[in-house]
Amino acid sequence: MSVIEKKLKDRSNSVCELCGNPHDLQVFNVAPNTVENLEQSILACKTCVSQIENPETTDANHWHCLSDSMWNENLPVQIVAWRMLTRLKKNDLLDMMYLDEEALEWAKATGEGDDGEGKIVHKDSNGNILLDGDSVVLIKDLDVKGANFTAKRGAAVHNIKLVWDNAGQIEGRVEGQYIVILTQYVKKTK
């Protein structure tokens, strides 16, 4: 167990900070953050994480918990609650929430709540929409700058992360190294 996970378990009394589930807990880094730290991560159950990362699987019944977690004293929990309330269009609850300007900017960093105009959408070479956590396969040999190796065509890249400010880039681990990959050279496998 990492130090951050232990601190998050202490902070949350070993339950999901969103729904209160005590099972299948994991550290969830609140995007666009990619590094585990107490100020930008939450402890969440597998169900919550799956629905956060895959909007098409969102079950509104699971998220009744947001009416409580939106009042959590920890900012990363508030940010995720705001994003999910926005996705579920729970404007009555959103109207009760207050986030200062900097926090609201963080909450909107993933494009959640955008009306679609200007929203960054990541697509693979076939036009399939890519989401955080997806798996892709390289469709071309890629020379990796600064790493002195070539990522071979057909190499699988699991658990990708989207580059939130650039629709043409994702991040993933290839041959043990975390690299930026252009979306035009990948094909979604899930």
Helices and strands as residue ranges (DSSP letters): H 3-12, E 25-29, E 41-45, H 46-53, G 55-57, G 60-65, H 66-69, H 75-87, H 91-94, H 101-107, G 108-110, E 136-138, E 142-144, E 149-151, E 156-157, E 161-162, E 169-174, E 177-182, G 183-185, E 186-188
